[in-house]
Each structure stands twice: as C-alpha cells, then as structure tokens.
Amino acid sequence: LGAYDYLQKPYQPVELAHKIRKALEKQSLFLEVKRLKARVTEAKGVDAMVGSSAPMLKLQEQLRTVAAKDITVMLYGESGTGKELAARALHQGSPRREKPFVAVNCASIPETLLENELFGHMKGSYTGAATNQRGLFEEAHTGTILLDEIGEIPASIQAKLLRVLQEHEFKKIGGTKDVRVDVRVIAATNRDLREAVAAGRFREDLYYRINVLHVDLPPLRARGRDILALAQHFVRRFAAETGKPVAGLS
C-alpha cells in the first residue's frame, strides 16, 4: 500500500530487520493517530445516536428537550436499547457536560458492596477499611450519575438513596457527618417498577422521586429501517479501532 524505504544490494539481514521494524513502528503510530482522530471527531450527545426512523427521531427530540432541564429522568427500555447511550446524551446536552459522568450497574454489584460503592466508607468502619473511601456519588459531584437497573437496589439502600434525592446529602458507612453532593440522577430499568411497588419490593416514595420524567426507548424491532445504518456505523467504528480496511457491507 505504499513504499516506506528501500534497500541497496547487497544488504545485510540486520539492515533488513531494522528497516522492517521502523516500518512497523510507523504503521502502528499511523493507526493510533487515525483511531484517536476518529474518537475526537466522534459525535456526542443526541447526535451520536444512530437512526432516522420515526421512533428514533421522536426519542432524539425528547432527549434534546429534557437534557437542559436539571431534573431526574427515568429511562425505560429493554436490554440493548441503549439506555446508557441515552443517559450520556442527556449529560452531554446539559450544563453539566464538562463535569463527571458516572454510570453504575446496580444489578452487577453484590448487595453487600453496593452501599459502599455508592456512598463510600470511613476508615475503620469495618474490617479491611484501612482508609477513607469516596463513593460514586462523590465521584459524580457537580455532574451526572446513571443508576442502571435501579429496580435491583435492595430495600436497605432505597431509603438512603431517597434521602440523597430529597436532601442532596448522605452519610458514609461508619460516618457521622453528612456529605453534601450536587448530582443529577438518571435512573434506568428494563422492568415495570410499578409492579415492584405493588409487590412491596420498591418504595413508592422513591419511585415517584425518580420518575419525575420518564423516557421510553424503542426496541430495534420497532425501528427496522435503522438496522442498515447501525450495521454500517459499527463497521466504520471497528474498522477504525482495529486498523482493518473494511469498506462496507455487501
């Protein structure tokens, strides 16, 4: 795909090896620069969401409207519908865009560790707590936190989360002083939380506090015309990341 250097005959194997090594280093650097450029120029916010079907255009317009409002948002959608992508779009479209964005999958963290992850702990609060630790709410201070699969949060932590939403403060594990935070909360779930409330698994007051405004994310089967655009998007993305010259799809 293009000459890098040349060799004069007769040449020594060590000279050939040296030039090949230099050529490979240059090609590696070229691909890294190309990948970084693609990342820098990558669309952000709602513009990063691929699709032009009616359900997607409706969703994009709704996200643009909601993004600038500093209120709690609930994202409803099946697994794979892009709830974290929508949350990032809300963050990018908000005045908090230059501040931290922290995503937490509440279903992937064991119940015994979730409170510690969210709120942190004080030194000596339990065996092994050798230092003070910041929680994810502190990490997201002045920014946005996404609580994905919020329906999986156990009852023991729901009350503490409610206080954060109401009072913007909490106590660390083992702490006696309140920690104040300024965080926009975006919740996401693939379950009907109203059923969880009716069954007593989810606090009703917390449900209404996080469901200030809800956004429904359409499944792919409802936006079939977007499939080709999505396929082409992923081809371009992975071709750039792996340095493979894939032009497109047949």
C-alpha positions as CSV (number, residue, x, y, z in Angstrom):
1,L,0.0,0.0,0.0
2,G,2.9,2.3,-0.4
3,A,6.7,2.2,-0.1
4,Y,8.3,3.2,3.2
5,D,12.0,2.8,2.4
6,Y,14.4,0.9,0.1
7,L,17.4,-1.4,0.3
8,Q,20.6,-1.4,-1.8
9,K,22.0,-4.7,-2.9
10,P,23.8,-6.4,-1.4
11,Y,22.3,-5.8,2.0
12,Q,22.7,-7.4,5.4
13,P,19.9,-9.2,7.2
14,V,20.3,-6.9,10.2
15,E,19.7,-3.9,8.0
16,L,16.6,-5.5,6.5
17,A,15.3,-6.3,10.0
18,H,15.9,-2.7,11.2
19,K,14.0,-1.2,8.3
20,I,11.1,-3.6,8.8
21,R,11.0,-2.7,12.5
22,K,10.9,1.0,11.6
23,A,8.2,0.5,9.0
24,L,6.0,-1.4,11.5
25,E,6.5,1.3,14.2
26,K,5.5,4.0,11.7
27,Q,2.4,2.0,10.6
28,S,1.4,1.4,14.3
29,L,1.8,5.1,15.0
30,F,-0.3,6.0,11.9
31,L,-3.1,3.7,13.0
32,E,-3.1,5.0,16.6
33,V,-3.3,8.6,15.3
34,K,-6.2,7.6,13.0
35,R,-8.0,5.9,15.9
36,L,-7.6,8.9,18.2
37,K,-8.7,11.3,15.5
38,A,-11.9,9.2,15.0
39,R,-12.5,9.4,18.7
40,V,-12.0,13.1,18.9
41,T,-14.3,13.8,16.0
42,E,-16.9,11.3,17.1
43,A,-20.4,12.8,17.5
44,K,-21.5,13.4,21.0
45,G,-24.9,13.6,22.8
46,V,-28.0,13.0,20.8
47,D,-26.0,13.3,17.5
48,A,-24.2,10.1,18.5
49,M,-27.4,8.1,18.4
50,V,-27.7,6.3,15.1
51,G,-31.1,6.1,13.3
52,S,-33.6,8.1,11.3
53,S,-36.8,6.0,11.9
54,A,-39.8,7.7,13.4
55,P,-39.4,6.2,16.9
56,M,-35.7,7.3,16.9
57,L,-36.5,10.9,15.7
58,K,-39.1,11.1,18.5
59,L,-36.7,9.9,21.1
60,Q,-33.9,12.3,20.0
61,E,-36.3,15.2,20.1
62,Q,-37.5,14.2,23.6
63,L,-33.9,13.8,24.8
64,R,-32.9,17.3,23.4
65,T,-35.9,18.8,25.3
66,V,-35.2,17.0,28.6
67,A,-31.4,17.4,28.6
68,A,-31.2,21.0,29.5
69,K,-33.7,20.6,32.4
70,D,-31.8,19.7,35.6
71,I,-34.4,17.1,36.7
72,T,-34.3,13.4,37.5
73,V,-35.1,11.3,34.5
74,M,-36.2,7.6,34.3
75,L,-35.2,5.7,31.2
76,Y,-37.4,2.7,30.4
77,G,-36.2,0.1,27.8
78,E,-35.4,-3.5,27.2
79,S,-31.8,-4.7,27.4
80,G,-29.8,-3.5,24.5
81,T,-32.0,-0.5,23.6
82,G,-29.2,2.0,24.5
83,K,-30.1,3.3,28.0
84,E,-26.6,4.3,28.9
85,L,-26.2,6.0,25.4
86,A,-29.3,7.9,26.1
87,A,-28.1,8.9,29.6
88,R,-24.8,10.1,28.1
89,A,-26.8,12.1,25.5
90,L,-28.7,13.8,28.4
91,H,-25.4,14.6,30.2
92,Q,-23.8,16.0,27.0
93,G,-26.8,18.2,26.3
94,S,-26.9,19.6,29.8
95,P,-25.0,22.4,31.6
96,R,-23.1,19.7,33.4
97,R,-21.5,18.3,30.2
98,E,-17.9,19.3,31.3
99,K,-18.4,17.6,34.7
100,P,-18.1,13.9,35.5
101,F,-20.5,11.3,34.2
102,V,-20.6,8.1,36.3
103,A,-22.5,5.0,35.3
104,V,-23.4,2.3,37.9
105,N,-25.0,-1.0,37.0
106,C,-26.8,-1.7,40.3
107,A,-27.5,-5.3,39.2
108,S,-23.8,-6.2,38.8
109,I,-22.7,-5.2,42.3
110,P,-23.4,-7.6,45.2
111,E,-25.9,-6.2,47.8
112,T,-23.2,-6.3,50.5
113,L,-20.9,-4.0,48.4
114,L,-23.5,-1.7,46.7
115,E,-23.9,0.7,49.6
116,N,-20.1,1.0,49.9
117,E,-19.7,1.6,46.2
118,L,-22.4,4.3,46.1
119,F,-21.7,6.2,49.3
120,G,-18.2,5.2,50.4
121,H,-16.9,4.5,53.9
122,M,-14.8,5.9,56.7
123,K,-11.6,4.4,57.9
124,G,-12.2,1.7,60.5
125,S,-15.9,1.3,59.7
126,Y,-15.3,-2.4,59.1
127,T,-12.5,-4.9,58.9
128,G,-10.3,-4.0,56.0
129,A,-11.4,-0.4,55.8
130,A,-7.8,1.0,56.2
131,T,-8.6,4.4,54.6
132,N,-11.5,6.7,53.9
133,Q,-13.1,5.9,50.6
134,R,-15.2,8.2,48.3
135,G,-18.4,6.7,46.9
136,L,-19.6,7.1,43.3
137,F,-22.0,9.9,44.3
138,E,-19.0,11.9,45.4
139,E,-17.2,11.0,42.2
140,A,-20.1,12.4,40.3
141,H,-20.3,15.6,42.3
142,T,-21.4,18.6,40.0
143,G,-22.0,16.0,37.2
144,T,-24.4,13.2,36.4
145,I,-24.8,9.7,37.8
146,L,-26.6,6.9,36.0
147,L,-28.2,4.3,38.2
148,D,-28.8,1.5,35.7
149,E,-31.1,-1.3,36.7
150,I,-32.3,0.7,39.6
151,G,-35.0,-1.8,40.3
152,E,-32.4,-4.2,41.7
153,I,-31.4,-1.9,44.5
154,P,-32.2,-3.6,47.8
155,A,-34.7,-2.1,50.3
156,S,-31.9,-1.5,52.8
157,I,-30.3,1.1,50.4
158,Q,-33.5,2.6,48.9
159,A,-34.1,4.8,52.0
160,K,-30.6,6.2,51.7
161,L,-31.0,6.9,48.0
162,L,-34.3,8.6,48.7
163,R,-32.5,11.0,51.1
164,V,-29.9,11.8,48.5
165,L,-32.6,12.7,46.0
166,Q,-34.6,14.8,48.6
167,E,-31.8,16.4,50.7
168,H,-28.7,16.0,48.4
169,E,-26.8,14.5,51.3
170,F,-25.9,11.2,52.9
171,K,-23.7,9.6,55.5
172,K,-20.8,7.3,54.5
173,I,-20.6,3.8,56.1
174,G,-19.2,4.4,59.6
175,G,-19.6,8.2,59.2
176,T,-21.3,10.7,61.5
177,K,-21.2,13.8,59.3
178,D,-23.4,14.4,56.3
179,V,-21.8,14.6,52.9
180,R,-23.5,17.1,50.5
181,V,-23.5,16.5,46.8
182,D,-24.8,18.2,43.7
183,V,-25.6,15.5,41.3
184,R,-28.2,15.0,38.6
185,V,-29.6,11.5,38.8
186,I,-30.7,9.5,35.8
187,A,-32.3,6.1,36.5
188,A,-32.7,3.3,34.1
189,T,-34.6,0.0,34.2
190,N,-35.9,-2.8,31.9
191,R,-38.6,-3.7,34.4
192,D,-42.0,-2.2,35.3
193,L,-41.3,-0.6,38.6
194,R,-45.0,-0.1,39.3
195,E,-45.3,-3.9,39.7
196,A,-42.3,-3.8,42.1
197,V,-44.0,-1.1,44.1
198,A,-47.3,-3.0,44.2
199,A,-45.4,-6.1,45.3
200,G,-43.6,-4.2,48.1
201,R,-40.2,-4.6,46.6
202,F,-39.6,-1.0,45.7
203,R,-40.5,2.1,47.8
204,E,-43.4,4.1,46.4
205,D,-42.0,7.4,47.5
206,L,-38.7,6.6,45.8
207,Y,-40.5,5.6,42.6
208,Y,-42.2,8.9,42.4
209,R,-39.0,10.8,43.2
210,I,-37.0,9.1,40.4
211,N,-39.9,9.1,37.9
212,V,-40.2,12.9,37.6
213,L,-40.0,12.5,33.8
214,H,-39.8,9.2,32.0
215,V,-38.4,8.4,28.6
216,D,-39.3,5.2,26.7
217,L,-36.5,3.7,24.5
218,P,-37.8,1.8,21.5
219,P,-36.6,-1.7,20.8
220,L,-34.9,-2.5,17.5
221,R,-37.9,-4.4,16.2
222,A,-39.8,-1.1,16.3
223,R,-37.2,0.8,14.2
224,G,-36.3,-1.7,11.5
225,R,-35.2,1.0,9.0
226,D,-32.3,1.8,11.3
227,I,-30.7,-1.7,11.1
228,L,-28.6,-1.0,8.0
229,A,-27.4,2.4,9.4
230,L,-26.4,0.7,12.7
231,A,-24.6,-2.1,10.8
232,Q,-22.6,0.5,8.8
233,H,-21.9,2.5,11.9
234,F,-20.3,-0.5,13.7
235,V,-18.4,-1.5,10.6
236,R,-16.8,2.0,10.4
237,R,-16.2,2.1,14.2
238,F,-14.5,-1.3,14.4
239,A,-12.6,-0.8,11.2
240,A,-11.0,2.3,12.6
241,E,-10.3,0.8,16.0
242,T,-8.6,-2.3,14.6
243,G,-7.0,-0.7,11.6
244,K,-8.8,-3.1,9.2
245,P,-9.6,-1.6,5.7
246,V,-13.2,-2.7,5.7
247,A,-15.1,-0.5,3.1
248,G,-18.6,-1.6,4.0
249,L,-21.2,-4.4,3.6
250,S,-22.2,-6.3,0.6
